[in-house]
């Protein structure tokens, strides 16, 4: 019995020592892609453009690590850095004199929203909130489109309902839950 208790105490001590040596929090690095002047914009359903004031501003920014941005970068949200010397792109984005700024654009290049600096810097919490708020809006729109398609299908306008369901399915990468619901509805209608 004493041997067994001693082994447990030794194992607990080792476990506590190992636990103390591990970092308390994991850092999630955002896969920002630096766009070179003249390079075409990415093809994505949403694009987050970060316009820092300088390279030094970028190196020391809290935008480099974020679990939220890192996760959404895997769901058709492109994370792009616009270099301060890319004057043509800055002009095209309508961001002259606004840096540092983060812009959120849709696939067609329309600005949906943006985050301006707070006391000379961009705050990661504000950028994450901007993205999450916009995604909630898109989710709500998709849910409304699904409900509308369901009502239209029940009223007999099958073709129009199929069109609405397919519009939701087109955003499968960005809105997987809603796309799955729309896809199931299309299967029930025999319109894959």
C-alpha positions in Angstrom: 0.0 0.0 0.0 2.8 2.4 0.9 4.6 1.7 -2.4 1.4 2.4 -4.3 0.9 5.7 -2.5 4.5 6.7 -3.1 4.2 6.0 -6.9 1.0 8.1 -7.1 2.7 11.0 -5.3 5.7 10.8 -7.7 3.4 10.7 -10.7 1.4 13.6 -9.5 4.6 15.6 -8.9 5.9 14.9 -12.4 2.5 15.8 -13.9 2.4 19.1 -12.0 6.0 19.9 -13.0 5.2 19.2 -16.7 2.0 21.2 -16.5 3.8 24.2 -15.1 6.3 24.2 -18.0 3.6 24.4 -20.7 2.5 27.9 -21.8 -0.7 29.1 -20.2 -2.3 30.2 -23.5 -1.8 29.2 -27.1 -1.1 31.9 -29.7 -2.9 31.6 -33.0 -1.0 33.3 -35.8 -3.1 34.9 -38.4 -2.0 33.8 -41.9 -1.8 37.3 -43.3 -0.6 37.4 -47.0 1.2 40.6 -48.0 0.0 41.8 -51.3 2.6 43.2 -53.7 1.8 46.2 -55.8 0.0 45.1 -59.0 -0.9 41.7 -57.6 -4.5 40.7 -58.2 -6.9 40.7 -55.3 -7.6 37.3 -53.8 -10.7 35.3 -54.7 -12.7 34.8 -51.5 -16.2 35.3 -50.2 -14.9 37.9 -47.7 -11.6 39.8 -47.7 -10.0 41.4 -44.7 -7.6 44.1 -45.8 -5.2 45.4 -43.2 -3.5 48.7 -44.1 -0.7 49.3 -41.6 1.1 52.7 -41.6 4.6 51.0 -41.9 6.4 47.7 -41.7 7.3 48.5 -38.1 3.6 49.1 -37.4 2.9 45.6 -38.8 5.6 43.9 -36.8 4.4 45.1 -33.5 0.7 44.9 -34.1 -1.7 42.8 -32.0 -3.4 41.8 -35.3 -0.7 39.2 -35.8 -2.3 36.7 -33.4 -5.9 36.0 -33.1 -7.8 32.7 -32.7 -10.9 34.2 -34.4 -9.1 35.5 -37.4 -7.0 32.4 -37.8 -10.1 30.1 -37.7 -12.1 32.2 -40.2 -9.1 32.3 -42.6 -9.9 28.6 -43.1 -13.5 29.5 -44.1 -13.2 31.5 -47.3 -12.1 34.7 -45.5 -8.9 36.0 -47.0 -6.5 37.9 -44.7 -4.5 40.4 -46.8 -2.0 43.1 -45.9 -1.7 46.1 -48.2 1.7 47.5 -48.2 2.0 51.2 -47.4 3.8 51.8 -50.7 1.0 50.2 -52.8 -0.6 53.6 -53.6 -2.8 52.4 -56.4 -4.5 49.7 -54.2 -4.8 52.1 -51.3 -6.5 54.6 -53.6 -8.8 51.9 -55.1 -9.8 50.8 -51.6 -10.6 54.4 -50.7 -8.2 54.3 -47.8 -6.0 57.3 -48.5 -5.1 58.9 -45.2 -7.0 56.4 -43.2 -4.1 54.0 -42.2 -3.9 52.1 -40.0 -7.3 50.7 -40.9 -8.9 47.3 -41.5 -11.4 46.9 -44.2 -13.9 44.1 -44.8 -14.9 43.6 -48.4 -17.2 41.1 -50.1 -16.3 39.0 -53.1 -17.4 41.8 -55.5 -15.0 44.3 -53.8 -17.6 46.3 -52.0 -16.7 47.6 -48.5 -19.0 46.1 -45.9 -17.5 47.7 -42.9 -14.2 48.9 -41.5 -12.2 49.4 -38.2 -10.3 52.6 -37.7 -7.4 53.2 -35.3 -8.0 53.8 -31.6 -5.3 56.0 -30.1 -3.0 55.3 -33.0 -3.3 51.5 -33.1 -5.8 48.9 -34.3 -7.3 46.7 -31.5 -7.7 43.0 -32.2 -10.9 42.8 -30.2 -12.5 45.5 -32.4 -11.4 43.7 -35.6 -12.7 40.4 -34.3 -16.0 42.0 -33.4 -16.2 43.6 -36.8 -15.8 40.2 -38.6 -18.1 38.3 -36.2 -20.8 40.9 -36.5 -20.7 40.8 -40.3 -20.8 37.0 -40.3 -23.9 37.1 -38.0 -25.5 39.4 -40.6 -24.7 37.0 -43.4 -26.0 34.1 -41.3 -29.2 35.9 -40.7 -29.6 36.7 -44.4 -29.0 33.1 -45.3 -31.6 31.9 -42.7 -34.1 34.4 -44.0 -33.4 33.2 -47.6 -33.9 29.6 -46.5 -37.2 30.5 -44.8 -38.3 32.5 -47.9 -37.4 29.5 -50.1 -39.4 27.2 -47.9 -42.5 29.4 -48.1 -42.1 29.8 -51.8 -41.8 26.1 -52.4 -44.9 25.5 -50.3 -46.8 28.0 -52.5 -45.8 26.0 -55.6 -43.1 28.1 -57.1 -40.4 25.4 -57.2 -38.0 27.1 -59.6 -37.8 30.3 -57.5 -37.3 28.3 -54.3 -34.5 26.3 -55.9 -32.8 29.5 -57.0 -32.9 30.8 -53.4 -31.6 27.5 -51.9 -28.7 27.5 -54.4 -27.7 31.0 -53.5 -27.3 29.8 -49.9 -25.4 26.7 -51.1 -22.9 29.0 -53.0 -21.7 30.2 -49.6 -20.9 26.7 -48.3 -17.4 27.5 -47.2 -18.4 30.6 -45.3 -21.8 29.5 -43.9 -21.6 25.7 -43.7 -24.6 25.1 -41.5 -27.0 27.1 -43.6 -25.6 25.6 -46.8 -26.2 22.1 -45.4 -29.8 23.0 -44.6 -30.3 24.4 -48.2 -28.6 21.4 -49.7 -30.9 19.0 -47.8 -33.9 21.0 -49.0 -32.7 20.8 -52.6 -32.3 17.0 -52.3 -35.9 16.7 -51.0 -37.0 18.7 -54.0 -34.9 16.5 -56.4 -32.9 19.4 -57.6 -29.3 18.7 -56.6 
